[in-house]
Amino acid sequence: MPPKKQKDDGAQNNAAKITMLDFEAKRLQMRIVEEQMRADRSKTQEMQLQQKYLSMEKEQEGEKEKLFNISTDMNRQYKQMQDELLKDINELNATVKEKDEVIKTKEQQITDYRASYEEKLKKKDQDIAELRKKIDDMSLEFADMLKETLNKMQERIELAQWDNNSDNQVMRNFKEASGFGN
C-alpha cells in the first residue's frame, strides 16, 4: 500500500497545497482590495489635487486678468493725467505769452506816454519862457510908454505955464502914483 500512501500523501499534500494556495489567493485578494482601495484613494487625491490645481489656475488667470485690468486702467489714468497736464502747461504757456505781450504793450505805452509827457513839459516850459519874455518885453514897453507919457505930460504942463508950486506938486503926485520916483 505504499502506493496508496503516496496517493494519500499526495492528496494530503495537494490538500495542503490547495489550502495554502487558497490562503495565498485570499491573502492576494485582500492585498488586491487594499491596493485597489489605495489606488482609489490615490485617484481621489489625484482628482482633488487636479481640481485644486484647476481652481488655482482659474484663480491665477483671474488674478492675471485683474492685474492686467488694473495695469491698463493705471496706464489710461496716467496718459489722461499726462494729457491734462500737457494741456494745462500749453494753456499756461499761451497765457504767459499773452501776458508778456500785454506787458510789452503796456511798457511801450508807458514809454510813449513818458516821451509825450516830456515833450509836453518841454513845450510848456518853452511857452512859459516865451510868455515871460513877452511879459518882460511888454513891461519894458509899458515902462517906456509911461515914461513917454510922463515926458509928454511934463511938456504940456510946462507949456501951460502952470504955477511952479502946483506944477511941482502935480508932478510929484503923478510920479508917486506911477511908481517912477526920481
C-alpha positions in Angstrom: 0.0 0.0 0.0 2.6 2.0 -0.2 1.3 3.5 -3.4 -1.8 4.4 -1.6 0.1 6.1 1.0 1.7 8.0 -1.7 -1.7 8.9 -3.0 -2.8 9.8 0.4 0.3 11.7 1.0 0.0 13.3 -2.4 -3.7 14.1 -1.7 -2.8 15.5 1.6 0.0 17.3 0.1 -2.4 18.5 -2.6 -5.0 19.4 0.0 -2.3 21.3 2.0 -1.2 22.9 -1.2 -4.7 23.8 -2.1 -5.3 25.2 1.4 -2.1 27.1 1.2 -2.9 28.3 -2.3 -6.4 29.1 -1.2 -5.0 31.0 1.7 -2.5 32.7 -0.6 -5.3 33.6 -3.0 -7.3 35.1 -0.2 -4.3 37.0 1.0 -3.6 38.2 -2.5 -7.3 39.1 -2.9 -7.1 41.1 0.3 -3.9 42.7 -0.9 -5.6 43.5 -4.3 -8.6 45.0 -2.3 -6.1 47.0 -0.2 -4.2 48.0 -3.3 -7.4 48.8 -5.0 -8.5 51.0 -2.1 -5.1 52.6 -2.0 -5.4 53.2 -5.8 -8.9 54.6 -5.3 -7.6 56.9 -2.5 -4.7 57.9 -4.7 -7.1 58.5 -7.6 -9.4 60.6 -5.3 -6.4 62.6 -4.0 -5.2 63.0 -7.6 -8.6 64.2 -8.7 -8.8 66.5 -5.6 -5.3 67.8 -6.4 -6.3 68.2 -10.1 -9.4 70.1 -9.1 -7.4 72.2 -6.7 -4.8 72.8 -9.5 -7.5 73.8 -11.9 -9.1 76.0 -9.3 -5.8 77.7 -8.6 -5.1 78.0 -12.3 -8.5 79.7 -12.7 -7.8 81.9 -9.8 -4.4 82.7 -11.2 -6.0 83.6 -14.6 -8.5 85.7 -12.7 -5.6 87.5 -10.9 -3.7 87.9 -14.1 -6.8 89.4 -15.7 -7.4 91.6 -12.7 -3.8 92.7 -12.7 -4.0 93.4 -16.5 -7.2 95.4 -16.0 -5.6 97.4 -13.1 -2.4 97.9 -15.1 -4.5 99.0 -18.2 -6.6 101.3 -16.0 -3.5 102.8 -14.4 -1.9 103.3 -17.8 -5.0 105.0 -19.1 -5.2 107.3 -16.0 -1.5 108.1 -16.3 -1.9 109.0 -20.0 -5.1 111.0 -19.2 -3.3 112.9 -16.5 -0.3 113.4 -18.7 -2.5 114.8 -21.5 -4.3 117.0 -19.0 -1.0 118.3 -17.6 0.4 118.9 -21.1 -2.9 120.7 -22.0 -2.6 122.8 -18.8 1.1 123.6 -19.5 0.3 124.6 -23.0 -2.6 126.8 -21.8 -0.4 128.4 -19.2 2.4 128.9 -21.7 -0.1 130.6 -24.0 -1.3 132.7 -21.1 2.3 133.7 -20.3 2.9 134.7 -23.9 -0.3 136.7 -23.9 0.6 138.4 -20.6 4.1 139.1 -21.9 2.6 140.7 -25.0 0.3 142.8 -22.8 3.3 143.8 -20.6 5.3 144.7 -23.7 2.4 146.7 -25.0 1.9 148.4 -21.6 5.6 149.2 -21.3 5.6 150.7 -24.8 2.5 152.7 -23.9 4.3 153.9 -20.7 7.4 154.8 -22.7 5.2 156.6 -25.3 3.3 158.4 -22.5 6.6 159.5 -20.8 8.0 160.7 -24.1 4.8 162.6 -24.8 4.7 164.0 -21.3 8.3 165.1 -21.5 7.6 166.7 -24.9 4.6 168.5 -23.5 6.6 169.6 -20.5 9.4 171.0 -22.8 6.7 172.7 -24.9 5.1 174.2 -21.7 8.5 175.3 -20.4 9.1 176.9 -23.8 5.7 178.5 -23.7 6.3 179.8 -20.2 9.7 181.1 -21.2 8.2 182.8 -24.2 5.4 184.3 -22.1 7.8 185.5 -19.5 9.9 187.1 -22.3 6.7 188.7 -23.7 5.8 189.9 -20.2 9.2 191.3 -19.7 9.1 192.9 -23.2 5.6 194.3 -22.6 6.7 195.5 -19.1 9.6 197.4 -20.7 7.4 198.7 -23.5 4.8 199.8 -20.9 7.5 201.4 -18.8 8.8 203.2 -21.9 5.2 204.2 -22.8 4.6 205.5 -19.3 7.9 207.4 -19.4 7.0 208.9 -22.8 3.5 209.8 -21.5 5.1 211.3 -18.4 7.5 213.3 -20.5 4.7 214.5 -22.8 2.7 215.5 -19.8 5.6 217.3 -18.4 6.0 219.2 -21.7 2.3 220.1 -21.7 2.4 221.2 -18.2 5.4 223.3 -18.9 3.6 224.8 -21.9 0.6 225.5 -20.0 2.7 227.5 -17.6 1.3 226.4 -14.5 2.2 227.7 -11.2 5.5 226.3 -10.0 4.1 225.1 -6.7 1.1 223.4 -8.3 3.2 222.1 -11.2 5.8 220.5 -8.9 3.0 219.2 -6.7 1.1 217.6 -9.6 4.3 216.1 -11.0 5.3 214.6 -7.7 1.8 213.1 -7.2 1.9 211.7 -10.7 5.4 210.2 -10.3 4.5 208.7 -6.9 1.3 207.2 -8.3 3.1 205.7 -11.3 6.0 204.4 -9.3 8.7 206.4 -11.2 10.2 208.4 -8.5 13.3 210.5 -9.1 
